[in-house]
Amino acid sequence: MQALDSGAIHIALETLPGWSMDGSSIQKDFLFADFNEAFAFLSRIALYSEKMNHHAEWSGVYNQVHIRLSTHDAGGVTEKDLKMAHALESYC
């Protein structure tokens, strides 16, 4: 899988509200009502990540979850990352 150029990433991000490019990755902060909702989100996306064999970098504090996506083997953002970002949006 090949990394996308920044122009292609910026165009793709137009369909992903709240996502932004940060160096060689894309990222978003998710905000939930409470810890239980945030943890449930992480649990759902963990299962999807395993299914896709594509594991996000994430961190969470109480009701906030920060997600960063990149394909390390490709050295940047690929179509796989964009697919994952769209899936994460559907899991909110």
ZINOR-V268637 format. One line per field, one symbol per residue. psi: psi as a letter, one per 30 degrees, with the letter a starting at -180 (. if undefined). burial: + if it has 16 or more other C-alpha atoms within 10 Angstrom, else -. A space follows every 50 residues. Layout:
psi=???
burial=???
This chain:
psi=kkklleeeeeeeffgikfklkjbglllkkkkleaeeeeeeeeeefeeeee efhjklkllkjcgkkkkkkljeffgakleeeeeeeeeeeff.
burial=--++----++--+-----+++--+++++-++---+-+++-++--+--++- ---+++---+---++-+++++----+++++++-++--+----
